[in-house]
Amino acid sequence: MHKHASESIKPQLPVPDKLFYKIGEVSKVTGVESYVLRYWETEFPFLKPRKNKSGQRVYVKKDLEMILMVKKMLYQERYTIEGVRKRFEDGIMKPAETKPVPEQKTEVKNPAEAIAFVRKRLRQIADSIK
C-alpha cells in the first residue's frame, strides 16, 4: 500500500550550532529528504541556498528555519505548494528587525580565552544580520 507523504517524513532533530550546513545535514535535521529540498528550491523562490566553490549547496540557519516553516505548512497545516508560496509572498516571513549587539568589554589573559571570546562575538554578529 502507498504511504501518505506526511507519514513518510522523518522526525526533526535538534539544530546543531553551525554557520553552514550541507544538504545532507539539512535533510537529517529537518527530516526532509534531499531530493525534496532540491524540488522545493524550484517551487519556492525564497529557498535558494548559496553554493560553494565545488557546487555543493550551503545552507545557513535562516534557510533551515524557512524549510521547517514550509514543512509545517505543507505536512501539518495541509497547505498546497501554491498556498505556501502565497503565504510567503503575503509577508509571513518579514525580515526580522536587527538589534545592535551590545559591546562587551572583557579582559582576556590567555590565547584560548581570546579565541573563545572572538568566536562568541562573531556568532552574535552573524545572528544579528540574519
C-alpha positions, 0 to 999 in steps of 0.5 A, a space after each residue: 500500500 502507498 504511504 501518505 507523504 506526511 507519514 513518510 517524513 522523518 522526525 526533526 532533530 535538534 539544530 546543531 550550532 553551525 554557520 553552514 550546513 550541507 544538504 545532507 545535514 539539512 535533510 537529517 535535521 529537518 527530516 526532509 529528504 534531499 531530493 525534496 529540498 532540491 524540488 522545493 528550491 524550484 517551487 519556492 523562490 525564497 529557498 535558494 541556498 548559496 553554493 560553494 566553490 565545488 557546487 555543493 549547496 550551503 545552507 545557513 540557519 535562516 534557510 533551515 528555519 524557512 524549510 521547517 516553516 514550509 514543512 509545517 505548512 505543507 505536512 501539518 497545516 495541509 497547505 498546497 505548494 501554491 498556498 505556501 508560496 502565497 503565504 510567503 509572498 503575503 509577508 509571513 516571513 518579514 525580515 526580522 528587525 536587527 538589534 545592535 549587539 551590545 559591546 562587551 568589554 572583557 579582559 582576556 589573559 590567555 590565547 584560548 580565552 581570546 579565541 573563545 571570546 572572538 568566536 562568541 562575538 562573531 556568532 552574535 554578529 552573524 545572528 544579528 544580520 540574519 
